[in-house]
Amino acid sequence: MMWLPSRECIHNSLLYQFMVQLSEQKNTLFHDYNQLHHWSVNNSDAFWDLVWDFCDVIGDKRQPVSFCSEQSSQPAKETLWFPHASLNFAENLLKNWNRHAAGDALIFHSEGQPERRQHISWQRLYRQTSQLTQFLSESGVKQGDVVAGYIANMPQAVIAMLATTALGAIWTSTSPDFGIDSVVERFGQTKPKVLFCTDGYCYNGKPHSSLTNVAEILAKLPSVEHLVVIPYTRSDDNLAELAPLVTSLRINLALWRDILIRHEPQPIEFKQVTFSHPLYILYSSGTTGKPKCIVHGTGGTLLNHLKEHQLHSNIQPGDRIFYFTTCGWMMWNWLISGLASGATIILYDGSPFFPDGNVLWNIAEQENVTLFGTSAKYLEALEKQGYQPIKSHTLPQLRTLCSTGSVLAPEQFDYVYRAIKKDLQLASISGGTDICGCFAIGNPINPVYRGECQGRALALDVQVFNEQGEPEFNKQGELVCCNSFPNQPVGFWNDPDGSRYQNAYWNTFPNVWHHGDFVKLTQTGGIIFFGRSDAVLNPGGVRIGTAEIYRQVNPLEAIVDSVVIGQQWKNDVRVVLFVQLADNCELDDELKNTIRERIRTHCSPRHVPDVILAVNDIPRTKSGKLVELAVRNIVHGQPVKNVGALANPQALEQFKGHKELE
Ligand SMILES: CC(=O)CC(=O)O
């Protein structure tokens, strides 16, 4: 065990208060989290009904909580949640505005530019949302229209999203480091009427202009009628270069500042929509084809985020929450929902290592961050570079550290408690874009065990299935969810018969959501992740999660990063490991033997790579995920679909033509 919440922490937690309320209402005693989880799965209507009340959702709830036709052969998929409810997402995020009007709703930090730090009060957030809502209405945006952001992670992105959803329109965003094709592949499918863009973004000490990309994107997105430019890295005058283009395309060009000048803040009329009304469109990474446009509903997203924030993460008014993300990752949507719990959101645009690895910890210290969210990859890089925030920063308010994006190895749990903070709830969380939330998540009342996500998310019947579709306990298998939950996607955009949605999650096991993670449920109620199940290595028919290999290889000083695949070889599969070496290191026999020995000792002889090769860079998606399937395709001489989804597509070249693989 690595952390145990104090009795005081437990009793002060919202989850504990929820359990007390539930015990009184249902006359049932809940002794621990696992008991509550069990109850919530078996009584999911009562659970979600109480979450609505407990989290003070503004809206008209109505009964029933859920409905499914008796004829349905897939109730887990086809259940409708709160079928008669109506609500508005932005209204719920702004509901605290006049309670703490002068307090901070948003705080913005921009890479390397302390003078750009901005505090946006709740009142200013409400007023600017009102101004933008008026602009969007005048621009013809109505309920169900799509509004897009090609935008840096800054307050204007939040305000544009709130104004869009206040009208019952649908928000979709990518970050400005996406290339032209990647943006067109996404927005070309969802056809936004209005595009918000920043003129650029900052990364690694350099401002990058977006305007040339924007010009080309607009030429390929005929749906866009209005372009709103947010000057960020340059002065307004430089925007003149866009003018001829928008005139030739007959697009209306507006500057953010002018919109604020032209509209007086007014009380916002929040459009009430149904629970399943589309709220967000998120995109799958698109490494296996055109990105899937995953539509998330208003009520499901809100209710689930309230559950994840208040019950699992203990987020309360006065909390200050930070997630290192861009507007192109679902953790941005997750973060911004924190407003609905009265928390202050800390936004950061830039590199987490510029000017050095202290940058995010400086922000955490300066802003008294209570929940700090990041990725396992960031923590790995921080450790490798020798940072120990525990020695350099004072973080008395920091209560929770969330990590996601890839598997958080057990040794990284040691690092967090040794080098960041001892008294901390380390929540390794996992779910993703598909559900805009989590299947595995933390909670403030359970201990944290080394290498384990604390538990299954409340009211989600998460199980581990073997290949025959039978539940397994304490054995590796597929993460599935056997019941319906409100934040299942409403469907995919442009999927009229629903077949793409059905194929993506529902065809592997009957009436069960198949998520594609390779995991194990533990005796403590926790979950251990071993990697994506489609990347599982299969030498001699034994299924090996790729995270088992990374756990042994990546901590070595000589290694910066690695990717492992299974290569079809003589009617079997052999394990091929690619490593990116640290400066001045060589992949000599000694290093190969060290790698093999570590893997043999800590895993098994089956895990030992048959081939180890050096490469200069490891390909990842823009949200930092390894693309094992793309590497596998290259090695097998197959095409890689959608290289535009990658942050460093040029890295793929080095996986071609190795004579050791022929
Ligand atoms: C919660 C998550 O699972 C986020 C991600 O890794 O995409």
The ligand as a MOL file (V3000), in Angstrom:
LIG
                    3D

  0  0  0     0  0            999 V3000
M  V30 BEGIN CTAB
M  V30 COUNTS 7 6 0 0 0
M  V30 BEGIN ATOM
M  V30 1 C -9.0500 9.0210 -19.3170 0
M  V30 2 C -8.2260 8.5370 -20.4470 0
M  V30 3 O -8.1230 7.3510 -20.6620 0
M  V30 4 C -7.5630 9.5130 -21.2670 0
M  V30 5 C -6.7760 8.9030 -22.3940 0
M  V30 6 O -5.8140 8.1840 -22.1380 0
M  V30 7 O -7.0800 9.2030 -23.5490 0
M  V30 END ATOM
M  V30 BEGIN BOND
M  V30 1 1 1 2
M  V30 2 2 2 3
M  V30 3 1 2 4
M  V30 4 1 4 5
M  V30 5 2 5 6
M  V30 6 1 5 7
M  V30 END BOND
M  V30 END CTAB
M  END
